[in-house]
Amino acid sequence: MQRVAFLLLLIAFCLQVTALDDIFTQQDIGNFIDKSQVEEVYVYERLHSNLITIRNKLDIWQVNQSLTNSTNTTNYGGCNPILFQLGDFSRDGPNVIYSICPDTWLSTAVSITFLTAYVILLIVTGIGLYIKRHSPHIKARNITYMLLTMIANLGFIAVHCLRFMIGRRIFPCSIYVLSFFIVPPGILLPSVFRLWRLYLMHRLNLQKTSEVSSQKENSAGNETKATMPTVQSTSSVPAKVLSPSTPNLEKDCKNPETTDSTQDSYSDDNNSYWNDNELELKKNAKIQMILNILLSHKFVIATYVISFVFHILLFIFFGSIEEGINSQDPSKQRVFMGEGGFFVSTRGCLISSTITIIVAIEALFYVVIEIILLILCAIIPRDTWFIKRESIASTILIFFAIILFAICGFIPQISKLTDFLIPYGFIVMGYSFVEVIMCVLCPILYSNGLRREHLAESELKQFLRNKKTFNILLDFARRSYCPESVMCYDDIERFKLTNKRNRKRAALHIIKTYLKPHAPLELNFQKSAQTYEQLIQLLETSPTIDTTFFDSIQWHCVEDMTDVFERLKNQSKKTRDILQQWREEAGIDQVGNVNNQQQELKNTMKLIDSMSSVPSTPSVVTSEASNGVAMDSTNSVTLEKEVKSPESNL
C-alpha cells in the first residue's frame, strides 16, 4: 500500500508540473518574475522530465503484469528467474500461464529421444521374445509376464513424453491426471508379479519333489543304484561315451541269468512305493491345482486388467466429487486440482499436492505387498535361471527411483528450474527403461548363449544311479522349475524292477502322473495327449507289459535332463569335482571326444534307418547288430547298450 500511495503522489505532482507549463510561458517569465524565479522554474522542468520517465516505466511494468495470471509479483510467479532470461532457448517466452513456468526446447528434445529409444527397445525385445519363445530362459520366466512388463510401462512413458513434446500448457489436463492415477499398477505390478512367480514356483516345485525326496531318504535300498540288475556285455564294442541325442538307453533290465525270483526281492518295496506315491499325489493335487491357477496366464492378465480398471474408476470418482462441488460455486478454487480439473481437456495443468497424496496412498498398497514378497523370496534358495537375482535387483531399483523422485519434488532448484530443462520424471521412466533391459532383453541374450553340448550318457546315468548325486540333480531341476523329467526317469527305473503282476498298475500310475493332459507332473513334449491315448490303449489291450514299455518316454526324459545336467556342471563346482573323481577312478582323463561322438551318432542313426524297414517282432536282434536293436510289442524301437561302461562299476 505504501508503494501505491507513493506512486499516486508522484503522478499528482507530475500533473501539477504539467499545469505550470500552461501558466508560465516564456513571455510571462520575462515580465513578472526575476532571475531567481527563472532558475526555480528550470528545476521544475527537469523534475517534470524525470517524472515522465518514471511514469513510462510504470506503464511498461503494468503491461508485463497483464500478461500473467500470477499474484506473486516478486519472484516471477514462483518460477526461477533464469527461465525468463533464456531468449530463443525458451519455448514459451518469459511468462507464466496456468501457474506453469516457461518450458525449454531441451526438455522437448530429451523427451523425443527417450521415447524413440524406448520404442526401438520394445520392438527389439518383442522380436527377440518371438524368436526365443521356446528357450528355457523364456519359459522359466513365462513370456506372458515379460510382455505385460513391456505393455504396463509403455502407457506411463508415452503419456509423459508426449506431454513434454506437445507442451505442458497445451497437453490435456484430464489425460495427464489420469496417467498419474495409473502409475502405481503400471510401475509396481511387473516387479510384484516377478516376485510372486518366483516364490510360487519355488513352492510348487518343492511340493512336487517333497514326496520323492522323503521316499529316497527312507528307502531301504543301497547307497547307489548300481546294484540294480544290468545287462552283461556280449559285444566287442569298446566302452565309449555315447551322445544322448541318439535314442539309446542303457537297459537296466534283468539279464538272461536273472529270474523272476530276483525281481521279487524288489517287489515289496516297489508296491509300497506305488501305493504311497499315489496317495501322496491325491493329497497334493488340490494344493498344486491352486498354485497352478495363481501362476496361470488368466490369473495374471485378469489381475492387471482389474487393477487398471480400479484406478480408472478412482479417477472418475474423485473427478465427479470435484465437479459436483465446483458446479455449486464456480468462483471457488477446485477441491483437488486447484487450477485445471479432472475433466478439463482444453488446456494443461499441474498436479496438486492433494493428487500426489492420493496417488501415494494407492501406491502404498503395492509397496507393502512387494516388501512382503521380497522378504519371502530372500529366504528361498536361488533358482538356476538367475530370476531371483534380477527380481530382487529390480525391486531395490524401483524403491530407489521412487525415493529419489520424491526428494527431487521438494528441492526448489530442481522442481522450479532443472525440471524445465530435463524433467525429473525421467527418474521413474528411466527405471522402466532399465527394467525392460534387465528383465526382458537380458534373458533373450542368455538364450543366445545357451547351447547344447555333447554329453556322456553313461555319465548322466551314473549320476542318476547314485542316491547322493540323484538328490543333487533333483534339487537343481527343482530350482530350474523342471523336476518332472528326473522324477519320471526314476519312476520308469522302478517300473522295470516291478514284477509282472503289478507292472500294469505301475504303468497306469506313470501314465496318469506324467503323460495325462493337465496332470500335476505332466511332461512337456509335443503330442503328449496323443501319446497318452496310445499308451492307455496299449495298456488295455496287451495281456502283459514288457519292461521296455516306456523306453521312448525315458529317452525324452534323458533329452530334457541333458540341458539341466550341463547347467549343473557349469554352476556347481561340487558336481564337477564328483565327475572328475569318477573319471580318475575309471582311469580316463576326459569323457569321450566330440568328433568320435559325432561319428558314432551318424553310425547309430544309419543303423536305426536300416532297422526301420524290418517288421516289428518281439524278438531281440543279437550282437550281430553292433548296438543290439530290439523291437517289442509296443512298436517302440530302442537300442540296447550291451556294454557296461567303466563308470557303472563305481
C-alpha positions in Angstrom: 0.0 0.0 0.0 2.9 2.4 0.7 4.3 1.8 -2.7 0.9 2.5 -4.4 0.5 5.7 -2.3 3.9 6.9 -3.3 3.2 6.3 -7.0 0.0 8.2 -6.8 1.8 11.1 -5.1 4.3 11.2 -7.9 1.6 11.1 -10.6 -0.3 14.0 -8.9 2.9 16.0 -8.7 3.6 15.3 -12.3 0.2 16.7 -13.2 0.8 19.8 -11.2 4.0 20.4 -13.1 2.2 20.0 -16.4 -0.2 22.7 -15.3 2.7 25.0 -14.6 3.7 24.6 -18.3 0.4 26.3 -19.3 0.8 29.1 -16.8 4.4 30.0 -17.0 5.2 30.7 -20.6 8.4 32.3 -21.8 6.8 35.8 -22.0 5.3 35.6 -18.6 8.6 34.7 -17.1 10.3 37.8 -18.6 7.5 40.2 -17.5 6.6 39.1 -14.0 9.5 37.2 -12.3 13.1 37.9 -11.7 16.2 35.8 -12.4 15.9 33.6 -9.2 12.4 32.7 -10.2 13.6 31.6 -13.6 16.1 29.2 -12.0 13.4 27.7 -9.9 11.2 27.1 -12.9 14.2 25.4 -14.6 14.4 23.0 -11.7 10.7 22.3 -12.0 11.2 21.5 -15.7 13.9 18.9 -15.0 11.8 17.3 -12.3 8.9 17.1 -14.8 11.1 15.3 -17.3 12.2 12.7 -14.7 8.7 12.1 -13.7 7.6 11.4 -17.2 10.4 8.7 -17.5 9.2 7.1 -14.3 5.6 7.1 -15.5 6.6 5.4 -18.7 8.4 2.7 -16.8 5.4 2.2 -14.6 3.2 1.7 -17.7 5.6 -0.9 -19.1 5.6 -2.8 -15.8 1.8 -2.8 -15.8 1.7 -4.2 -19.3 4.0 -7.0 -18.4 1.9 -7.9 -15.3 -1.2 -8.0 -17.5 0.4 -10.9 -19.5 0.4 -13.2 -16.4 -2.2 -14.5 -14.0 0.1 -14.9 -11.1 -0.5 -13.0 -7.9 3.2 -13.1 -6.9 4.9 -10.1 -8.3 8.3 -10.5 -6.6 9.6 -13.9 -7.8 8.2 -14.5 -11.4 5.1 -16.4 -10.4 7.1 -18.9 -8.3 9.4 -19.8 -11.2 13.2 -19.4 -11.3 14.2 -16.0 -12.9 16.7 -17.9 -15.1 13.7 -19.3 -17.1 12.8 -15.8 -18.1 16.2 -14.9 -19.5 16.7 -17.8 -22.0 15.7 -16.0 -25.1 15.2 -18.2 -28.1 16.1 -21.3 -26.0 12.8 -20.8 -24.2 9.8 -22.5 -25.8 7.0 -20.4 -24.2 8.6 -17.0 -23.7 9.1 -15.0 -20.5 5.6 -15.5 -19.0 3.6 -17.7 -16.6 0.3 -19.2 -17.7 -1.9 -21.5 -15.7 0.8 -21.4 -13.0 3.1 -23.3 -15.4 6.6 -21.9 -15.8 8.1 -21.3 -19.3 9.3 -24.6 -20.8 12.5 -25.0 -22.9 13.3 -26.8 -26.1 15.8 -29.0 -24.3 13.0 -30.9 -22.4 11.3 -31.4 -25.8 14.4 -32.8 -27.4 15.1 -35.1 -24.4 11.5 -36.5 -24.5 11.7 -37.2 -28.2 15.0 -39.0 -27.8 13.9 -41.1 -24.8 10.5 -42.1 -26.4 12.2 -43.1 -29.6 14.8 -45.2 -27.8 12.1 -46.9 -25.7 10.0 -47.8 -28.8 13.1 -49.2 -30.5 13.8 -51.3 -27.4 10.3 -52.6 -27.3 10.5 -53.6 -31.0 13.8 -55.4 -30.5 12.7 -57.2 -27.4 9.3 -58.1 -29.0 11.1 -59.7 -31.9 13.5 -61.4 -29.6 10.7 -62.9 -27.5 9.0 -64.3 -30.6 12.2 -65.9 -31.9 13.3 -67.3 -28.5 9.8 -68.1 -27.1 10.8 -71.8 -26.7 14.0 -71.1 -24.9 14.3 -72.5 -21.4 15.2 -69.0 -20.0 12.0 -67.5 -21.5 9.8 -70.4 -20.4 11.1 -70.2 -16.9 10.1 -66.5 -16.7 6.9 -67.0 -18.7 6.5 -64.9 -21.8 3.2 -63.5 -20.6 4.8 -61.9 -17.6 7.5 -60.4 -19.8 5.0 -59.0 -22.3 2.9 -57.4 -19.6 6.1 -55.8 -18.2 6.6 -54.1 -21.5 3.0 -53.0 -22.0 2.4 -51.8 -18.5 5.3 -49.3 -18.6 4.5 -48.2 -22.1 1.4 -46.2 -21.2 3.0 -44.2 -18.5 6.1 -43.4 -20.5 4.2 -42.5 -23.7 1.8 -40.1 -21.9 4.5 -38.2 -20.0 6.9 -37.9 -23.0 4.0 -36.7 -25.2 3.2 -34.0 -22.6 6.7 -32.7 -22.7 6.8 -32.8 -26.5 3.4 -31.2 -27.1 3.8 -28.6 -24.3 2.8 -28.6 -20.6 0.4 -25.7 -21.2 -1.3 -27.4 -24.1 -1.4 -31.1 -23.2 -5.0 -32.0 -21.9 -5.2 -31.8 -18.2 -7.6 -34.8 -17.9 -5.1 -37.2 -19.6 -2.2 -36.0 -17.5 -4.2 -36.5 -14.2 -5.4 -40.0 -15.4 -1.8 -41.0 -16.2 -0.9 -40.3 -12.6 -3.7 -42.5 -11.3 -2.5 -45.5 -13.3 1.2 -45.0 -12.4 1.1 -47.4 -9.3 -0.1 -50.5 -11.2 2.0 -49.6 -14.3 5.2 -49.2 -12.4 4.9 -51.6 -9.5 2.8 -54.6 -10.8 5.5 -56.0 -13.0 8.0 -56.3 -10.1 5.3 -57.6 -7.8 4.4 -60.4 -10.2 8.1 -61.3 -10.8 8.5 -61.9 -7.0 5.0 -63.5 -6.9 6.0 -66.1 -9.6 9.4 -66.7 -8.1 8.0 -67.6 -4.7 5.1 -69.7 -6.0 7.3 -71.6 -8.5 9.5 -72.5 -5.6 6.5 -73.7 -3.6 5.1 -75.6 -6.5 8.3 -77.5 -7.4 9.0 -78.1 -3.7 5.6 -79.7 -3.5 6.3 -81.9 -6.5 9.6 -83.2 -5.2 8.9 -83.4 -1.5 7.4 -86.9 -1.6 10.1 -88.2 -3.9 12.9 -86.8 -1.7 11.4 -88.3 1.5 11.0 -91.7 -0.1 14.6 -91.5 -1.3 15.7 -90.8 2.2 13.7 -93.6 3.8 14.5 -96.1 1.1 16.0 -99.3 2.3 18.0 -99.7 -0.8 21.7 -99.5 -1.2 23.7 -96.3 -1.3 23.7 -96.3 -5.1 21.5 -97.8 -7.8 24.5 -99.6 -9.3 23.2 -102.7 -7.6 20.2 -102.9 -10.0 20.4 -105.8 -12.5 22.2 -104.7 -15.6 22.8 -106.2 -19.0 26.0 -108.1 -19.3 28.4 -107.2 -22.1 28.1 -109.5 -25.1 29.7 -107.3 -27.6 33.1 -106.2 -28.5 32.1 -102.6 -28.8 34.6 -100.5 -26.6 33.3 -98.6 -23.6 32.9 -95.3 -25.3 30.7 -92.5 -24.4 27.5 -92.1 -26.5 25.7 -88.8 -27.1 22.3 -88.5 -25.6 21.0 -87.2 -28.9 20.6 -90.8 -30.0 17.6 -92.8 -28.7 20.0 -95.2 -26.9 19.0 -96.2 -23.4 21.0 -98.4 -21.2 18.5 -101.0 -20.2 18.7 -101.7 -16.6 16.5 -104.7 -17.0 17.4 -108.2 -16.0 20.0 -110.2 -17.8 19.4 -113.7 -19.2 20.6 -115.2 -16.0 18.1 -113.2 -13.9 14.9 -115.0 -12.9 11.6 -113.8 -11.6 12.8 -114.5 -8.1 15.4 -111.8 -8.4 12.7 -109.2 -9.2 10.5 -110.5 -6.4 13.2 -109.2 -4.0 12.3 -105.7 -5.2 8.5 -106.1 -5.5 7.6 -105.4 -1.9 9.5 -102.0 -1.9 8.1 -101.1 -5.3 4.5 -102.0 -4.3 4.8 -99.8 -1.2 6.3 -97.1 -3.3 3.4 -97.1 -5.8 0.8 -97.1 -3.0 2.4 -94.2 -1.1 3.1 -92.2 -4.2 -0.5 -92.5 -5.4 -1.9 -91.4 -2.0 0.6 -88.5 -1.8 -0.4 -87.3 -5.3 -4.1 -87.3 -4.4 -3.4 -85.4 -1.3 -1.2 -82.8 -3.0 -3.4 -82.5 -6.1 -5.6 -79.7 -4.7 -2.6 -77.7 -3.5 -0.8 -78.0 -6.8 -4.0 -77.0 -8.7 -4.4 -73.8 -6.6 -0.7 -72.9 -7.2 -1.1 -73.5 -10.9 -4.1 -71.3 -11.0 -2.3 -68.5 -9.2 0.6 -68.8 -11.7 -1.6 -69.1 -14.8 -1.9 -66.6 -17.7 -5.5 -65.9 -17.0 -4.9 -65.0 -13.4 -2.1 -62.6 -14.2 -3.9 -60.9 -17.0 -7.1 -60.6 -15.0 -5.2 -59.0 -12.1 -3.6 -56.5 -14.4 -7.0 -55.6 -16.0 -8.8 -55.4 -12.6 -6.0 -53.1 -11.2 -6.0 -50.7 -14.1 -9.9 -50.6 -14.2 -10.0 -49.9 -10.5 -7.6 -47.0 -10.7 -9.5 -45.5 -13.6 -12.7 -45.8 -11.6 -10.9 -44.0 -8.7 -10.0 -41.2 -11.2 -13.7 -40.9 -12.2 -14.9 -41.0 -8.6 -12.6 -38.2 -7.4 -13.3 -36.2 -10.6 -17.0 -36.5 -10.1 -16.8 -35.2 -6.5 -14.7 -32.2 -7.6 -17.1 -31.3 -10.4 -20.1 -31.6 -8.2 -18.6 -29.2 -5.6 -17.3 -26.8 -8.3 -20.7 -26.7 -10.0 -22.3 -25.3 -6.9 -19.9 -22.4 -6.6 -17.7 -22.0 -9.7 -15.9 -19.0 -8.2 -14.3 -21.1 -5.6 -11.0 -22.9 -6.1 -11.3 -26.6 -7.1 -11.0 -29.1 -4.2 -8.4 -31.4 -5.6 -6.8 -29.7 -8.6 -6.7 -26.0 -7.7 -6.3 -24.8 -11.3 -7.4 -27.1 -14.1 -9.6 -30.1 -13.4 -10.1 -33.9 -13.8 -12.2 -33.5 -16.9 -10.6 -30.3 -18.4 -9.2 -31.1 -21.8 -8.8 -27.6 -23.3 -5.5 -26.7 -21.6 -2.7 -28.1 -19.4 -2.3 -28.1 -15.7 0.0 -29.1 -12.8 -0.6 -31.9 -10.3 -1.6 -30.5 -6.9 -0.3 -31.8 -3.6 -3.7 -33.4 -2.9 -3.5 -35.6 -6.0 0.1 -36.5 -5.1 -1.1 -37.7 -1.7 -3.9 -39.7 -3.2 -1.6 -41.5 -5.7 0.9 -42.1 -2.9 -1.7 -43.9 -0.8 -2.7 -46.0 -3.8 1.0 -46.9 -4.4 1.5 -47.8 -0.7 -0.8 -50.9 -1.1 1.5 -52.3 -3.9 4.7 -51.3 -1.9 3.5 -53.3 1.1 2.8 -56.4 -1.0 6.1 -56.1 -2.7 8.0 -55.8 0.5 6.3 -58.9 1.9 7.1 -60.9 -1.3 10.7 -59.5 -1.3 11.2 -60.9 2.2 9.8 -64.3 1.3 11.9 -64.5 -1.9 15.1 -63.5 0.0 14.9 -66.6 2.2 14.2 -69.2 -0.5 17.1 -71.0 -2.4 18.2 -69.3 -5.5 17.0 -70.6 -8.8 19.2 -71.7 -11.7 17.9 -69.1 -14.2 19.0 -66.0 -12.3 15.4 -64.9 -11.8 15.8 -64.3 -8.1 18.9 -62.1 -8.7 17.2 -59.9 -11.3 13.9 -59.7 -9.4 15.5 -58.5 -6.2 17.7 -56.1 -8.1 14.8 -54.6 -10.0 12.7 -54.3 -6.8 15.5 -52.4 -5.0 16.0 -50.2 -8.0 12.3 -49.2 -8.2 12.3 -48.3 -4.5 15.4 -46.2 -5.0 13.8 -44.5 -8.0 10.6 -43.6 -6.1 12.5 -42.2 -3.2 14.8 -40.1 -5.4 11.7 -38.8 -7.4 10.0 -37.8 -4.1 13.1 -36.0 -2.9 13.5 -34.0 -6.1 10.0 -32.7 -5.8 10.9 -30.9 -2.5 14.1 -29.2 -3.9 13.1 -25.8 -5.4 16.2 -25.7 -7.7 15.0 -29.0 -9.3 11.2 -28.5 -9.3 11.4 -24.8 -10.5 14.4 -24.9 -12.8 16.0 -28.1 -13.9 12.6 -29.8 -14.3 12.0 -27.4 -17.3 15.4 -28.4 -18.8 15.5 -32.2 -18.1 12.3 -33.2 -16.3 13.0 -35.2 -13.1 10.1 -37.5 -14.1 12.7 -39.3 -16.2 14.0 -40.9 -13.0 10.9 -43.2 -12.9 10.8 -43.5 -16.6 14.5 -44.4 -16.7 13.8 -47.2 -14.2 11.1 -48.6 -16.6 13.7 -48.5 -19.4 16.3 -50.3 -17.3 13.6 -52.8 -16.2 12.9 -53.9 -19.7 16.6 -54.3 -20.4 17.2 -56.3 -17.2 14.1 -58.5 -17.1 13.3 -58.9 -20.8 16.3 -58.2 -23.0 18.9 -59.9 -20.8 17.0 -63.3 -20.7 16.9 -63.2 -24.5 20.6 -62.7 -24.6 21.1 -65.6 -22.1 19.1 -67.8 -24.6 21.6 -66.9 -27.3 24.5 -68.0 -25.2 22.7 -71.3 -24.3 23.9 -74.2 -26.4 23.5 -78.0 -26.1 26.8 -79.7 -25.7 27.6 -83.4 -26.2 27.1 -85.2 -23.0 28.3 -88.7 -22.0 25.1 -90.6 -21.5 26.7 -93.0 -19.1 27.9 -90.0 -17.0 24.4 -88.7 -16.6 23.0 -92.1 -15.9 25.7 -92.8 -13.3 24.7 -89.5 -11.7 21.1 -90.7 -11.6 22.0 -94.1 -10.2 23.8 -92.7 -7.2 21.4 -91.6 -4.4 23.5 -88.7 -3.3 24.1 -87.3 -6.8 20.5 -88.1 -7.8 19.3 -85.7 -5.0 21.7 -83.1 -6.2 20.3 -83.3 -9.7 16.7 -83.4 -8.5 17.3 -80.3 -6.3 18.9 -78.5 -9.2 16.0 -79.5 -11.5 13.5 -78.2 -8.9 15.3 -74.9 -8.8 15.1 -74.9 -12.6 11.4 -75.4 -12.4 11.6 -78.7 -14.3 11.8 -81.7 -11.9 9.3 -83.8 -13.9 11.9 -85.5 -16.2 14.1 -86.5 -13.3 11.2 -87.9 -11.3 9.7 -89.7 -14.4 13.0 -91.3 -15.2 13.3 -92.6 -11.7 9.8 -94.0 -11.7 10.4 -95.7 -15.0 13.5 -97.3 -13.5 11.4 -98.6 -10.6 8.8 -99.8 -13.1 11.4 -102.0 -14.7 12.0 -103.7 -11.4 8.3 -104.3 -10.7 7.1 -107.9 -11.0 4.7 -108.8 -13.8 1.6 -109.0 -11.7 2.0 -105.3 -10.5 3.5 -103.9 -13.7 0.2 -102.8 -15.2 -0.7 -100.8 -12.1 2.7 -99.2 -12.0 2.4 -98.3 -15.8 -1.0 -96.8 -15.2 0.4 -94.7 -12.4 3.2 -93.3 -14.6 0.8 -92.6 -17.5 -1.7 -90.7 -15.3 1.1 -88.8 -13.4 3.4 -87.7 -16.2 1.5 -88.2 -19.5 -2.1 -87.3 -18.9 -3.0 -83.8 -20.0 -3.0 -81.3 -17.1 -1.6 -83.8 -14.8 0.3 -82.4 -11.7 3.6 -83.6 -13.1 2.9 -83.6 -16.8 5.9 -83.8 -19.1 6.5 -81.1 -21.5 6.7 -82.6 -25.0 4.9 -82.4 -28.3 1.8 -84.6 -28.9 1.6 -85.6 -25.2 -2.2 -86.1 -25.4 -1.8 -88.4 -28.5 0.9 -90.4 -26.7 -1.3 -90.7 -23.6 -4.2 -92.1 -25.6 -1.9 -94.6 -27.4 -0.3 -95.9 -24.2 -3.7 -96.2 -22.5 -5.0 -98.2 -25.4 -1.9 -100.5 -25.4 -2.2 -100.9 -21.7 -5.8 -102.1 -22.0 -5.2 -104.4 -25.0 -1.9 -106.0 -24.0 -2.1 -109.0 -21.7 1.4 -108.4 -20.3 3.6 -105.3 -20.2 7.2 -105.5 -21.1 9.9 -103.6 -19.2 10.6 -101.6 -22.5 7.1 -100.1 -22.4 8.3 -96.6 -21.5 11.7 -96.6 -23.4 10.6 -93.8 -25.7 9.4 -91.7 -22.8 12.6 -92.4 -20.8 14.6 -91.2 -23.8 12.7 -88.0 -23.8 13.5 -87.6 -20.1 17.2 -88.0 -20.8 16.9 -85.4 -23.5 15.3 -83.0 -21.1 17.9 -83.7 -18.4 20.8 -83.1 -20.8 20.4 -79.3 -20.6 19.8 -79.4 -16.8 22.8 -81.6 -16.3 25.1 -79.3 -18.4 24.0 -76.2 -16.5 24.5 -78.1 -13.2 28.1 -78.8 -14.2 28.7 -75.2 -15.2 27.2 -73.8 -12.0 28.3 -76.3 -9.4 31.9 -76.9 -8.5 30.9 -79.8 -6.3 29.4 -81.6 -9.3 32.5 -81.0 -11.4 34.7 -82.4 -8.6 32.5 -85.5 -8.3 32.6 -86.2 -12.0 36.3 -85.7 -12.1 36.8 -88.1 -9.3 34.7 -90.7 -11.2 36.8 -90.2 -14.3 40.0 -90.6 -12.4 38.8 -93.8 -10.7 37.7 -95.1 -14.1 41.2 -94.4 -15.5 40.1 -91.8 -18.1 41.1 -88.2 -18.3 38.1 -87.0 -20.2 34.7 -88.3 -21.2 34.9 -89.0 -24.9 35.9 -87.0 -27.9 33.4 -84.8 -29.7 34.5 -86.0 -33.1 34.2 -89.6 -32.1 30.8 -88.9 -30.6 29.6 -87.3 -33.8 30.8 -90.2 -35.9 29.2 -92.7 -33.6 26.0 -90.7 -33.7 26.0 -91.0 -37.5 26.6 -94.7 -37.4 23.8 -95.3 -34.9 21.3 -93.2 -36.9 22.2 -95.3 -40.0 21.5 -98.4 -38.0 18.1 -97.1 -36.9 17.2 -96.3 -40.5 18.2 -99.7 -41.7 16.1 -101.4 -39.0 13.0 -99.2 -39.6 12.2 -101.3 -42.7 12.2 -104.6 -40.6 8.7 -105.7 -39.4 8.1 -105.3 -35.8 8.6 -108.5 -33.8 9.1 -109.4 -30.2 12.4 -111.0 -30.9 15.7 -109.3 -30.0 18.4 -108.8 -32.5 21.6 -110.3 -31.2 25.1 -108.9 -31.2 25.5 -109.0 -35.0 23.8 -105.6 -34.8 26.5 -103.5 -33.2 24.1 -101.9 -30.7 21.6 -104.7 -30.2 18.4 -103.2 -31.6 15.2 -104.6 -30.1 11.6 -104.4 -31.4 9.0 -105.1 -28.7 5.2 -105.5 -28.7 4.7 -101.7 -28.1 6.2 -100.9 -31.5 8.9 -98.8 -29.9 12.3 -99.1 -31.4 15.1 -98.8 -28.8 18.8 -99.5 -28.8 20.3 -101.6 -26.0 23.8 -100.8 -24.8 25.1 -104.2 -24.1 28.3 -102.6 -22.9 28.7 -101.7 -19.3 30.8 -98.5 -19.1 33.7 -98.2 -16.6 31.6 -95.8 -14.6 29.0 -98.4 -13.8 31.4 -100.3 -11.6 31.9 -97.3 -9.3 
